Amino acid sequence: MNKATRVARVETIKPGDKLPRRAFKPDNVQSMLYNAVLWNGHRIHFDEPYARNVEGYPGLVIAGPLLGDWLHQCVDEWLGGEGTLALIEYSNRIATYVGETLYSGGTVTACRPESGEVELDVYIENETGQVVTPGTALARFPGA
């Protein structure tokens, strides 16, 4: 993609623009594999009787870093290879559980075409619309 095309894309972005929502419904296999890759041995992520009976959760807890990865994917897919994710920060505020449908999304909060930078508010929300993982991100469009 040439410089003119990249500049044209960043100049079309405006505060209030929405990132496409994406749905996730992790199952216990995905949760177990993700935590295995992280070497996360906390049983609340793969041992349902332990999560319920010892820790008091209603089911297997989704690992917080997975929610962060979904935020990263949300921004990366919106960029479509035209820019890069320069910074992302997030905080897991409400526990989420295997079997829930979760949604990622975001909103442009600032756009600086001259520098090629776009600021975003990003989120993961649960089925009831509660934001369980709010965050912010900075995207850069090179060549602007």
NORWOFEN-V628251 format. One record per helix or strand of 3 or more residues. SS is the DSSP state (helix for helix, strand for strand). FROM is the first residue (numbers start at 0). LEN is the number of residues. Records with the same first field share a line. If there is no record, write none. Layout:
BEGIN
SS = FROM-LEN  FROM-LEN
END
This chain:
BEGIN
helix = 2-10  27-11  42-3  47-6  63-16
strand = 17-7  83-9  101-11  116-9  130-10
END
